[in-house]
Amino acid sequence: MAGHTRYGISHLLTRSSTAITLIFLMVFMGSSPLFTAQISLDSSEHSPADGRQGLSIEDECKGLKFEDLFDYDFANFIINVGDDWATAEMDAGSFVNGSKSSVVRENLDGLFEGLSGGANEYISTDERDAVRAIGPKCIGAMDTRLGMREGIPHRGQPDWNNMSFVEDGIGLEEIDLVPTNHPEERSCQNLGAAQGCKEVPVSITDDLQIMMFLKEEESNNVRFDKLPNSGDSNFTLGLNITNMSYAHLEFNFPLKQGLRLTNYSIQDTLVGTDGTVTVTENTALSGPEALYLPDGRLRVNQMVTYSASEYPLLRELFIDFTTMAPETNEDPEWSSIAPEDGTIIPMLDGTSSEMVVVNGERTEMWASDDSGWGLDCSFSETGWSASLDGDGNMIVSRQSTSAISSDAECYVVDPFGATSIDSRNWTFGQVFTSTAVLSATGDNIEFTMTPTGLVNEMTISAHAHQMNAMGQMRTVTLASDASTISLPLEGLSPGMVMVMGQAQSSTMLDLDFTLNFGLEKASLPPVIVVNKNLDGKNATWDANGLTFTLQGDVLDPDGEEVTLSLELCGYTTNDFLRVGSGWDIDVHIVSCSSQNPPVTAYDVILTATDESGTITTFAVYVPDPYSNENTDNNDDTKIIETTEEGLPAISLMATLSITLLGAAFAGRGRRD
């Protein structure tokens, strides 16, 4: 943090609160072709409309920090220091609620005073999009207010190795600046508004969220001067927390043997009217909390607050770290919940080189240590290893996949090298192999399991699974022979289907599995029914003979939404009245008046399309009641064809089921 005063009182006094809010919004939105004029920052001497064209975005944003730009209700900052100790990833999320959100919208609308749609008491999607492109560029010039310096614990305002933002790595997003489908939403009224532009009154108080994150395919969005010893020796992290009204800070450091937090200090600095500087230790705020992730990395959490009444007080946080071993360190211990000697740790895939075998919710109860703990396992098979990731999941890696199992001896270790007195001996291995295919009728998954012999007997329960739905559970006991169970697809939507389940045995840990065999449930075509009227006809004509009405029902066997269209004499319409599964439509024959020879019967084509793109085309014959060629025998209906897009063809049995279903609907007769 080179020159801490650069973040302090003198700097804060040069920016007006109005400018702060406006520029933050400029930072956290995107680009629009409508507003091409240069947007400049406000100051205490300039209004947004003044437009100081001489300064670039970099110049305007230089020296600002997050709190200079936005008055949030709560913010969450996560900083992941890179393994190179020279880069980092920062995620920042802030929340603005109630009346504060209306101030944000009003200020942003005022930023466009003098432009079409600006300063009209409405905030539009055009205005929101107009400022998005400049966001990363502005943030790239801002101060992170963070710094690290190696050596003995540091305080005051030394020459820090400052962290700085990397423009190319910055991703931005906002939620509900212009809420979608708001009750007061309207189409933009201004000249030149983009197609589809929507706007809402600036007075609405819907909550806002604004986020900064690592852009996709980028490795970092923060960089800093590399610590000379890459964190191997003592260093101090410094942070200016002035104006951080209510925020949570999370720092995640690379894996470093023995890295620990040793001390901290929160200092308040006040410059008097006579220029005197008073520094006091703030003991009212709670200090940082350190914990070790299961993979051995150190995480530090800190909650900070700063009341508006405390301004212009400068508040700084200092956290000291070391890799020196503590004076006392207790050995980690196994818990009674940890798997006993001889337990089988089940695995699924016999080809993958790395997999999660036990989730973190289960492993976190296996051992205890004041400083956190991990596992050190030695395997009988060459190329096998096990470790815990940051969430506590046990990961098994295999350089050689020829063996389906391996014995291992595991100890508990803490970040400072202390090891449990006793070990646990487990067997890791694959307990069954499996395959799955769709049944001939397409309404079940045939799931076949073959035991490997590692477990004498196990109970397997499984079901067909989608993200928001699951089929009926089926259970089988698997011993020495292969077994196949049918998993119903009833209740699932067309599309990708997986197999989810659990294997249990008294000699092994429970094995939860989700298997993807690339299976898809076919989309069944919609069913269209045309109801007969009291005279047994398909259509009911009006008195003038120019319009007839069709009524019926439509449904999709998969429960998907269905859209309807009608074609007659080359004219297409979707002007159906829909109530539940029922539909009716008034059909005008004016489009047929120019036909040569004259039309004496009307061939209506109904088309039903479900959400999966499966189409049923249905022909309805409607004779002209005034034609001499009219015959009752031709008043019929029929399915012309069904087509399906992107999913397997349905079976003959499924087609028969649809036909019977259509017949059942037809038996309902005309609706009242």
Secondary structure, DSSP 4 states (H G I P E B T S, - for coil): --SGGGGSHHHHTTS-HHHHHHHHHHHTS---SS--S-----BTTB-GGG--TTS-HHHHHTT--HHHH---SEEEEEEEE-TTSSEEEEEEEEEE-THHHHHHHHHHHHHTTTSTTTTSSEEEHHHHHHTSTTHHHHHHHSEEEEEEEESS---SS---EEEEE-GGGEEEEEESSS-TT-TT-EE--STTPPTT-EEEETT----EEEEEEEPTT-S-SEEEPPPTTTTSS-EEEEEE-TT--EEEEEEEPPP-TT-EEEEEEEEEEEE-TTS-EEEEE--SS---EEEE-TTS-EEEEEEEE--GGGTT-EEEEEEEEE-SPPS--PPPEE-TTSPPTT-EEEE--SS-SEEEEE-HHHHTTSEE-TT--EEEEEESSTTEEEEE-TT--EEEEES--S-SEEEEEEEEE-TTS-B-SS-EEEEEEE-EEEEEEE-TTSSEEEEEEEE-SSSS-EEEEEEEEETTEE---EEEEESSS-EEEEEE-TTPPSEEEEEEEEEEETTEEEEEEEEEEEEEEPPPPPEEEE---TTS-SEEE-TTSSEEEEEEEEE-TT---EEEEEEETTEEE---EEETTEEEEEEE-GGGTT-SSPPSEEEEEEEEEETT--EEEEEEEEE-TT-TT--GGG--EEEEEEE-SSSPPPPHHHHHHHHHHHHHHHTT-S--
